[in-house]
Amino acid sequence: MNVLRNPFLIYGYESPAYFCGREKETEKLASALRNGRNVTLMSPRRMGKTGLIKNTFYRIHSEMPEAICLYMDIYSTTSLQEFIKLFGSVVLGNGGTTSQRFLEKVRSFIKSCKMVFSANPITGAPEVSLDFQPSESEATLKEIFDYLVYSGKEYFIAIDEFQQIAEYNDSKTVEGLLRSFIQFCPNLHFVFSGSKSHLMSEIFDKPGHPFYRSTEKMHIGVLNMDEYYQFAKSKMETNGIVLSRDAFEKIYNQFCGHTWYIQYMLNKIYEFRPKNVTQEVINECIIDIVESNKEDYQRSFILLTSNQQQLLRAIAKEKNVENINGNEFIKKYGLKGSSSINRAISALINKEYVYRYAEGYQVYDRFMQLWLVTLP
């Protein structure tokens, strides 16, 4: 195991030693997959679902060394063709070799597209790119699934930001195509994870959609504060930093328990290396992070309409808005009528400036929220 310079990861996954809590969720996800149940995993973005998936895969691979665990994020894809290219590169690039025997095996299955095998110039790991016409998409996807089924291996595959397929022009056709292959692959176990709950619900909960009730549901929320504190306290101690429960509680509550933002704060504090984590240290870290992102926030903000800007600032100042059309809220911030608010909130949610939690509407980016409240 690598020893990290800073134990508070904000990107990627290293090992269970740098992963906090979620023991029940890890075991629940692993157990469902081991027992042949595909899982739909949902949470707001940056709550820790990717880390949970990779922690689960770490456990599965430790218990089943021959199993192959694959992770892919399809957020950047815009069509079935792009999805297949990414899926194919992840699956076929996992062979760990470009030997003649491996290439011959792959080519015996993949015949509808041109494949280019190469080595990563930095890591030396094999990479695969696929080139095919849109008309060959279905045939190419079938060949990739055939390769997986007849490989004789057990695969655990996570497709992150799965709701992206709902944005494809032919989304329902894509859903049907994927479902038709997946349901006949007993050696393949899938995690479909997503952060846009309304789109994920459209795919998995709406009758008439191919994936309707085809998976086990899992939702993840905030980490337990006590468990998170013990983890953070022990890591800080390795760098000679005293983190009191009171100080941690202030950080936790400031960011409503949202994992990534708390982790970012802890990463900064560890870097600054104060003897004690005081309110002054916390404020200094917040200012440092917000200042470093201020130009990005400004560029994003000016792209919004005036109504969207006004509503976003109002939500930021309130931190949480239960009733977006409430008279008191509208009057307090001089907002326009309900129809204007509804159009604005729909756009802000779709653009991921705002997220609708069970308790109300909140600004998605917790640091951007802190920047918004400073605006005149």
C-alpha positions, 0 to 999 in steps of 0.5 A, a space after each residue: 500500500 502506498 503511503 500518501 503525502 496527504 491522507 485526505 483524498 479529494 480525487 481517486 481512490 487508494 485503499 480502505 486505509 484512506 476511505 472513511 466509514 460506509 462499512 454497511 453500504 460497502 457490504 450491502 453493495 458487495 453482497 448484492 453483486 456477489 449474489 447476482 443482483 444488479 444495483 442502482 446507486 444514487 446520491 448527489 454528486 460529490 457525496 462519495 458514491 464513486 469512492 464507495 464503488 471503488 471500495 466495494 470493488 477493492 473488497 470483491 477483488 480481495 475476496 475473488 482475485 480472479 474477478 475483474 472489476 471495471 469502472 467507467 464514467 459516461 458523463 462526457 458521452 452524448 450518444 450510443 456510439 460514444 458510449 460504445 467506444 468508451 465501454 469497449 476501450 475500458 473492457 478491452 483495455 483491461 486485458 493487461 497485455 497486447 500479446 498476439 494471443 490476446 489480440 487474436 482472441 479479441 479479434 475473433 469476437 470484435 469484427 464490426 469495427 477497427 481496433 487500435 491497440 497502443 501503450 500509454 506513453 506514461 504508464 505503459 498500460 495497454 489502451 484500445 480505441 474503437 472506430 466504427 460507423 453509427 450503423 455498426 453500433 448495435 453489432 459492435 456492442 453485441 460483440 463486446 458483450 459476447 466477448 465478456 460472456 465467453 471470456 469465462 471470467 466474472 465481471 463487476 462493472 460500474 457505469 457512473 453517471 448512468 443518467 447520461 443515457 437519458 440525454 441521448 437523442 435515442 435514449 429509450 432505444 439505447 436503454 432497450 439495447 443495453 437491457 437486452 444484452 445485460 439480462 442474458 449475461 450471468 457472469 456480468 454484474 452491474 452498478 448503475 450509479 447516478 447523481 440526477 435523481 429525476 433522470 435515474 428515476 425516469 430510467 428505473 422507476 417508470 413503467 414502459 422503460 426497459 430497466 423498470 424495476 430491474 435492479 436493487 436500489 441503494 441511496 447514500 447520504 452523509 457520513 456519520 459525523 462521529 465516525 468521520 471525526 474519528 477518521 479525521 482526528 487520527 489522520 491529523 495526528 500523524 501530522 502533529 495536528 490537534 483536531 477537536 470535536 468542536 472544530 470538526 463539527 463546525 466544518 461538518 455543519 458548515 458543509 451540511 455533511 457533504 463529503 467532498 467539501 469536508 474532505 477538501 477542507 481537511 486536505 487544506 488543513 493538513 497542508 497548512 499544518 496548524 498545531 490546533 484547528 481553530 475557527 481562524 484556521 477554518 476561515 483561512 481555508 475557506 477563504 483560500 478555496 473560494 478565492 482560488 475558484 472565484 474566477 470560475 464562479 464568476 464565469 459560470 454566474 454571468 452565463 445565467 439569466 437575470 432571473 436565474 441569478 437572482 434566484 440562485 443568490 436568494 437560495 445561497 443566502 437562505 442555505 436551504 429553501 423548503 418552499 421555492 414559491 412561498 410568499 415570504 421567500 418571494 417577498 424577502 428577495 423581490 422575486 418575480 411570480 411563480 411561473 418565472 421562479 419555476 422556469 428559473 429553478 428548473 434551469 438551475 437544477 438542470 445545469 446543476 447549480 441547485 440540487 433538490 434535497 428532501 429538506 429543500 433546495 440548496 446550491 449544489 457547489 458548497 463553496 460557490 454558495 459561500 461566494 454567492 453570499 458575498 455578492 453585493 
